[in-house]
Amino acid sequence: MATVDSLRNGLIEKILSINNKDFLQALDQLISSDSSVFEMSKLTEDQKKMLEMSEEDIKNGKLISQEAMDKRNLEWLNAL
């Protein structure tokens, strides 16, 4: 596992090789942003209930593939 110092040094090396000003500005904004942005949000009771319902669906095999979902969505969009 990489140490904090090796991660920091690796990032510095990568940053030094970047010449895109917009990218560097976006990276600076990301690094400078309030750390609270990265903290996990608390779920509401409704969100927790929806996640529990999803887990029950998974346990009961009530699943469809991404391909089937994409097809269903396209059919729905075309019907509009």
Beta strands, then each sheet from edge to edge (+ up, - down):
end
